[in-house]
């Protein structure tokens, strides 16, 4: 396997792991079907999600877990700060 085959891109293309968040209620129970927004910085070390944008909205699964998939970061050194907007909506009944 050639080095350029790793991750399907060139050696200069950096791919981060998924950002994962778990949404819970005040009793530490998972909240399914909650909308979560992941937002990247607009300058400095940043990147884009699969959709080409610097923010991504996704839903939590039945375990209350949401993932910001497909994040590609730029080549600026440092730590990438990903912010989540918290719980936007949830289909909670009971």
Secondary structure, 3 states (H helix, E strand, C coil): CCHHHHHHCCCCCEECCCEEEECECCCCCECCCCEEEEECCCCCCCEECCCCCCEEEEECCCCCEEEECCCEECCCCCCCCCEEEEEEECCCCC
